[in-house]
Amino acid sequence: EIAQCLVGSEMCIRDRYNPHDYQKFATEYIEEHPIAAVLLECGLGKTSITLTAINNLMFDSFDVHKVLVIAPIRVAKLSWPDEVEKWEHLSDLIYSVAVGTEAERLKALKTPADIYLINRENVQWLVEKSGMPFDYDMVVVDELSSFKNHQSKRFKAFMKVRPKLNRVVGLTGTPSSNGLMDLFAEYKLLDKGERLGRFIGQYRQCYFKPDKCNGPIVYSYKLLPGAEQQIYEKISDITISMKSADHLKMPELINSNYMVHMDKKEKLKYVRMKQELVLQLPGGEVTAANAASLSGKLSQMANGAIYTDDGGTEIIHDRKLDALEDLIEAANGKPILVAYWFQHDLTRITESLRQLGVIYQKLDSDESIRKWNAGELQVGLIHPASAGHGLNLQSGGNTLIWFGLTWSLELYQQTVARLWRQGQTSGTVVVQHILTAQTVDEQMMRALSEKDLTQSALIEAVKAEVMDHGD
């Protein structure tokens, strides 16, 4: 059903909101819990759920008058405004988007509104430098996981104003992408340390024990027996968690791997890099100073190119580009989303697409995203870090190809969820991973499929190899 309204001389058309039962439940949960952690997987409509709660709190119960939403920049600019304007029942809500230059942000903050949207990078500026009174009575942190570092400037700035707030809502689909240690800062932001403690040392001592150490230096921690359940019990009274598969008829998700193989010469360069940490190439010397850096170098080589120490790019092979060409041809004109990781991936992919005469665009602007969703592009290129959270791309296609993988389970899942979500009209979503055989690609794929949440597994493996070759 569609409702119509007249704005100035323009006709705007809004949809009537018919929420699922789980959406009604989540909305009521936010209304009834001044502090709420709403852990909803992608596609469950957490923005519309939260906006409905804000609308009810503002105009029905009069519990809130001025709301601040902190979100990733594209989500603040696009997703929240789109949702406010989409639904009939939200027509009374006035929002102001405070992103851009300092002058633009200040102007937006001084504009009378019910909801103010700001990107998370500007939280410190808002609190410490803007000169504006922090007189919000409710804050929504969209992507609570971006406040998982208790030492970050944005976290410290927010905690300065946390005592002023009556209501705080944290939204995320991935609360602990690097393990339960992440929860400390996220829940301290919500409840000022009431449930998991005010200090990280206290939290560690209660629930963790040192795992990997070098003398007094502790590199990682592991949970004490029974600690996971204890943590969940501590936070259960302010936490609601839902999975997409439980509540939605989601399209079938099909994962497949497309293996490519380097020839002997290319493979030798890769092995030598791994063994010797230094590889002489015609374009310059590449060094990997430590295991983490080496994993990045190996990942680049698996993708087909590598940055040299002087800033150039050395081509190793075109195996993945050839595979991508085959997959695009097999798609027969159907739109494909391609995820890349390194800048030289993007450069090489775009050159290849240009030669093939494929209509493509990097999805990094409102216009490019509109074109993708309108079906005007054969290939949309995305970087997981910039297209991870909040972007709705499911209207443009149902196939995602990973040209280069990421170690971040959170970014991986969020990128897949751009297509595999509510609103996807296709019955299936296909995710294809182009992997170079006998390289770090296989380890990365294994880590993601086993939900190994950190890069530590690879780094440990690389360290062992480096030590073996050093003997």
C-alpha positions in Angstrom: 0.0 0.0 0.0 1.2 3.5 -0.7 0.4 6.8 1.0 0.9 10.2 -0.7 1.8 13.5 0.8 2.4 17.0 -0.7 5.7 18.6 0.1 5.9 22.1 -1.3 4.8 21.7 -4.9 6.3 18.2 -5.2 4.4 14.9 -4.7 6.2 12.4 -2.5 5.1 8.8 -2.2 5.6 6.9 1.0 5.1 3.2 1.7 2.8 2.0 4.4 4.8 0.3 7.1 3.7 -3.3 7.8 6.3 -4.6 10.2 7.0 -8.3 10.8 6.3 -9.6 14.3 10.0 -9.6 15.1 10.2 -5.9 14.0 7.4 -5.0 16.3 9.1 -6.9 19.2 12.4 -5.1 18.6 10.8 -1.7 18.4 9.0 -2.3 21.7 12.2 -3.5 23.2 13.9 -0.2 22.4 11.0 1.7 23.8 10.9 -0.3 27.0 14.7 -0.4 27.6 16.5 2.9 28.0 19.7 1.0 27.4 19.5 -1.5 24.6 21.9 -3.5 22.5 20.0 -4.6 19.4 22.0 -7.3 17.6 20.2 -7.8 14.3 21.8 -9.5 11.3 21.8 -7.7 8.0 18.5 -7.5 6.2 16.3 -7.5 9.3 15.6 -3.7 9.0 17.2 -2.4 12.1 17.1 1.2 10.8 13.3 1.2 10.3 12.8 -0.6 13.6 14.8 2.0 15.5 13.2 5.0 13.7 9.8 3.6 14.6 10.8 3.4 18.2 12.2 7.0 18.0 9.0 8.2 16.4 6.9 6.5 19.2 9.1 7.8 22.0 9.0 11.3 20.5 5.4 11.8 19.5 3.4 9.2 21.6 5.1 8.9 25.0 7.1 12.2 24.7 10.1 10.5 26.3 12.6 12.0 23.9 12.9 15.3 22.2 16.3 15.4 20.4 18.1 12.3 19.1 21.7 11.9 17.8 22.5 9.0 15.4 26.2 8.1 15.0 26.8 5.9 12.0 29.3 5.1 9.2 29.4 8.1 6.9 27.5 6.6 3.9 24.9 5.2 6.3 24.4 8.6 7.9 24.2 10.3 4.5 22.0 7.7 2.7 20.5 4.9 4.6 18.9 6.8 7.5 17.5 9.7 5.4 16.2 7.1 2.9 14.3 5.2 5.6 12.8 8.4 7.1 11.5 9.4 3.7 10.4 5.9 2.7 7.7 5.2 5.4 4.4 6.9 5.8 4.3 6.7 9.6 7.7 8.6 9.9 6.4 11.6 7.9 6.5 13.9 11.0 10.2 13.2 11.8 12.6 16.0 10.8 16.3 15.0 10.3 19.5 16.9 9.7 22.6 15.3 8.3 25.8 16.7 9.9 28.6 15.5 7.6 31.0 17.3 5.3 33.1 20.4 6.1 33.1 21.9 9.5 30.9 24.7 8.3 28.4 22.3 6.8 28.3 20.2 10.0 27.8 23.3 12.2 25.0 24.5 9.9 23.3 21.1 10.1 23.6 21.0 13.9 22.1 24.4 14.2 19.1 23.5 12.0 16.0 22.6 14.1 15.4 18.9 13.8 14.3 15.8 15.7 17.2 13.6 14.6 20.7 14.6 13.9 22.9 12.2 11.9 26.7 12.4 12.2 29.5 10.1 11.1 31.5 8.3 13.7 34.8 10.0 12.7 33.3 13.3 13.9 32.2 12.2 17.4 35.4 13.6 19.0 34.9 16.9 17.1 31.2 17.1 18.1 32.0 16.6 21.8 35.3 18.5 22.2 35.5 21.1 19.4 32.2 22.0 17.8 31.2 24.3 20.6 27.6 23.0 20.4 25.8 21.9 23.6 25.5 18.2 23.9 21.8 18.3 24.8 20.6 15.1 23.2 18.4 12.9 25.3 18.9 9.8 23.2 21.8 8.5 21.1 21.8 5.6 18.6 25.1 4.1 17.7 24.6 2.4 14.4 27.4 -0.2 14.1 28.2 -0.5 17.8 31.2 -2.6 16.7 33.0 0.5 15.5 33.3 1.5 19.2 35.0 -1.8 20.3 38.4 -0.1 21.0 38.3 1.4 24.5 41.4 3.4 23.8 40.1 5.1 20.6 39.5 8.9 20.6 35.9 8.5 19.5 35.2 6.1 22.4 36.9 8.4 25.0 35.1 11.4 23.6 31.7 9.7 23.8 32.3 8.5 27.4 32.7 12.2 28.4 29.1 12.9 27.5 27.6 9.5 28.4 26.4 10.6 31.9 24.2 13.2 30.2 22.2 10.6 28.3 19.0 8.9 29.5 18.8 6.6 26.5 21.5 4.8 24.4 20.8 2.2 21.7 23.6 0.2 20.1 22.9 -1.5 16.8 25.1 -4.1 15.1 25.0 -7.4 13.3 28.5 -8.4 14.4 29.2 -7.4 18.0 32.3 -9.5 18.6 34.0 -10.1 15.2 37.3 -10.4 17.0 36.1 -12.4 20.0 34.3 -11.5 23.2 37.0 -9.1 24.3 35.3 -6.6 21.9 32.2 -6.5 24.1 33.9 -4.7 26.9 34.0 -1.3 25.3 30.7 -1.7 23.4 28.8 -2.4 26.7 30.7 0.2 28.7 29.5 2.7 26.1 25.9 1.5 26.8 25.9 1.0 30.5 29.0 2.9 31.8 30.6 -0.4 32.9 27.8 -1.7 35.1 27.7 -5.2 33.6 31.1 -6.1 32.3 33.1 -3.7 34.6 34.5 -0.2 34.3 38.1 -1.3 33.5 39.4 -3.6 30.8 41.9 -5.2 33.3 38.9 -6.1 35.5 37.1 -7.7 32.6 40.1 -9.7 31.4 40.8 -10.9 34.9 37.2 -12.1 35.4 36.6 -13.9 32.2 40.0 -14.5 30.4 43.4 -16.0 30.9 46.6 -15.2 29.0 47.1 -17.4 25.8 50.1 -16.4 23.7 52.8 -14.7 25.7 56.4 -13.6 25.4 57.7 -13.2 28.9 55.4 -10.6 30.6 54.0 -9.5 27.3 50.6 -11.0 26.6 49.6 -11.1 22.9 46.3 -12.8 23.2 43.8 -14.1 25.7 41.4 -17.0 25.8 38.2 -17.5 27.7 38.1 -19.2 31.1 35.9 -22.3 31.3 32.2 -21.2 31.6 33.1 -17.5 31.0 31.3 -17.2 27.7 27.9 -18.1 29.3 28.6 -15.8 32.3 29.2 -12.9 29.9 26.0 -13.6 28.0 24.1 -13.8 31.3 25.5 -10.4 32.4 24.4 -8.6 29.3 21.1 -10.5 28.7 18.8 -8.0 30.4 19.7 -5.2 27.9 20.4 -7.3 24.8 18.2 -8.6 22.0 19.7 -10.8 19.3 18.1 -12.0 16.1 19.4 -13.9 13.0 18.1 -13.3 9.5 17.5 -16.9 8.8 15.3 -17.3 11.8 12.9 -14.5 10.8 13.0 -14.0 7.1 12.5 -16.1 4.1 16.0 -15.4 2.9 17.2 -16.3 -0.6 19.4 -19.4 -0.8 23.1 -18.6 -0.4 25.4 -20.5 -2.7 29.1 -20.3 -2.1 31.7 -21.6 -4.6 35.4 -21.3 -5.2 37.0 -20.7 -8.6 40.6 -22.0 -8.4 43.3 -20.5 -10.5 46.9 -21.8 -10.8 50.2 -20.0 -11.2 52.8 -21.5 -13.5 56.2 -22.6 -12.2 57.9 -19.3 -12.6 55.2 -17.4 -10.9 54.9 -19.9 -8.1 58.7 -19.7 -7.5 58.5 -16.0 -6.9 55.7 -16.6 -4.4 57.6 -19.4 -2.5 60.8 -17.3 -2.5 59.0 -14.4 -1.0 57.5 -16.6 1.7 60.8 -18.3 2.5 63.2 -15.4 2.2 61.1 -12.4 3.1 62.9 -10.5 0.3 62.2 -10.9 -3.3 64.2 -9.3 -6.1 61.9 -8.1 -8.9 62.7 -6.1 -12.1 60.7 -3.2 -10.7 62.4 -3.0 -7.4 62.8 -4.8 -4.0 60.0 -5.9 -1.8 60.5 -6.7 1.8 58.2 -7.9 4.5 59.5 -6.8 7.8 57.3 -9.0 9.9 54.7 -11.8 9.7 51.7 -9.5 9.4 53.3 -7.5 6.7 54.3 -10.7 4.9 50.7 -12.0 4.9 49.7 -8.8 3.1 52.5 -9.2 0.5 51.5 -12.9 -0.1 47.9 -11.8 -0.5 48.9 -9.2 -3.1 50.9 -11.8 -5.0 48.0 -14.3 -4.9 45.9 -11.5 -6.5 48.5 -11.0 -9.2 50.5 -7.9 -8.4 52.6 -6.5 -5.6 53.7 -3.0 -4.4 57.5 -2.5 -4.5 59.4 -0.6 -1.9 59.7 2.5 -4.1 55.9 2.7 -4.5 55.6 1.0 -7.9 53.5 -2.0 -8.8 55.0 -5.3 -10.1 52.8 -7.6 -12.0 53.1 -11.3 -11.0 50.3 -13.0 -13.0 46.9 -12.4 -14.6 45.3 -15.6 -13.5 42.5 -13.9 -11.5 41.8 -11.3 -14.2 41.4 -14.2 -16.7 39.0 -16.0 -14.3 37.0 -12.8 -13.8 36.7 -12.4 -17.5 35.4 -15.9 -17.8 32.9 -15.4 -15.0 31.6 -12.1 -16.6 31.2 -13.9 -19.9 29.4 -16.8 -18.3 27.0 -14.3 -16.6 25.9 -13.3 -20.1 25.1 -9.7 -19.2 23.7 -10.3 -15.7 25.0 -7.7 -13.3 28.0 -8.8 -11.1 29.3 -7.2 -7.9 33.1 -7.5 -7.7 34.9 -7.1 -4.3 38.5 -6.1 -4.5 41.0 -5.4 -1.7 44.2 -3.6 -3.0 44.3 -0.5 -5.0 46.3 -2.3 -7.7 43.5 -4.9 -7.9 41.1 -2.0 -8.8 43.5 -0.5 -11.3 44.1 -3.9 -13.1 40.4 -4.9 -13.0 39.2 -1.6 -14.5 41.8 -1.8 -17.3 40.6 -5.3 -18.1 36.9 -4.3 -18.0 37.7 -1.3 -20.3 39.3 -3.6 -22.8 36.4 -6.0 -22.7 33.9 -3.1 -23.3 32.0 -3.9 -20.0 29.9 -1.1 -18.5 31.2 -0.8 -15.0 31.6 1.7 -12.1 33.2 1.8 -8.7 30.3 2.0 -6.2 31.5 5.0 -4.2 29.0 7.7 -4.9 25.2 8.1 -4.6 24.9 8.2 -8.4 27.0 5.0 -9.0 24.8 3.2 -6.4 21.7 4.4 -8.0 22.9 3.1 -11.4 23.8 -0.2 -9.9 20.3 -0.6 -8.3 18.7 0.5 -11.5 20.4 -2.3 -13.4 22.4 0.1 -15.6 25.8 -1.5 -14.8 27.2 -4.9 -15.8 29.8 -4.7 -13.1 29.9 -2.8 -9.8 33.2 -2.6 -8.0 33.2 -2.4 -4.2 35.8 -2.3 -1.5 34.6 -4.1 1.6 35.8 -1.4 4.0 33.8 1.3 2.3 30.8 -0.7 1.1 30.5 -3.0 4.2 27.8 -1.4 6.4 24.4 -0.2 5.4 24.4 0.0 1.7 21.4 -1.6 0.0 22.6 -3.1 -3.3 20.3 -6.1 -3.6 18.2 -4.5 -6.3 21.1 -4.5 -8.8 21.9 -8.2 -8.9 22.4 -11.4 -7.0 26.0 -12.4 -7.8 29.1 -11.4 -5.8 32.6 -12.3 -6.9 35.6 -11.9 -4.5 38.6 -11.0 -6.5 40.7 -10.5 -3.4 39.6 -11.7 0.1 39.8 -9.9 3.5 40.9 -11.3 6.8 38.0 -9.4 8.5 35.0 -11.7 9.1 33.0 -8.7 9.9 33.7 -6.9 6.5 33.3 -10.2 4.7 29.9 -10.9 6.1 28.7 -7.3 5.7 29.7 -7.3 2.1 27.9 -10.5 1.3 24.9 -9.1 3.1 24.7 -6.2 0.6 23.1 -8.8 -1.8 22.0 -11.6 0.6 19.3 -9.7 2.5 15.6 -9.0 2.7 14.4 -7.3 -0.6 16.5 -9.6 -2.8 14.1 -10.6 -5.5 16.2 -13.5 -6.8 15.6 -16.9 -5.1 19.4 -17.4 -4.9 22.5 -15.3 -4.1 25.7 -16.6 -5.6 29.0 -15.8 -3.9 32.1 -16.9 -5.9 35.7 -16.6 -4.6 38.5 -16.5 -7.0 41.3 -18.2 -5.2 44.9 -18.8 -6.3 45.9 -22.4 -5.5 48.6 -23.1 -2.9 48.7 -19.6 -1.6 47.5 -17.6 1.4 44.1 -17.4 -0.4 43.3 -20.9 0.7 44.2 -20.1 4.4 42.1 -16.9 4.3 39.1 -18.8 2.8 39.5 -21.5 5.5 39.7 -19.0 8.3 36.5 -17.2 7.0 34.6 -20.4 6.5 35.6 -21.6 10.0 34.8 -18.2 11.3 38.3 -17.7 12.6 37.8 -14.1 13.7 41.3 -12.7 13.7 44.4 -12.7 11.5 46.3 -14.4 14.3 46.1 -17.9 12.8 47.9 -16.8 9.6 50.4 -14.7 11.4 51.3 -17.7 13.7 51.7 -19.9 10.6 53.9 -17.4 8.9 56.0 -16.8 11.9 56.7 -20.6 12.1 57.7 -20.7 8.5 60.0 -17.7 8.9 61.6 -19.3 11.9 62.1 -22.6 10.1 63.8 -20.9 7.2 65.9 -18.8 9.5 67.6 -21.9 11.0 
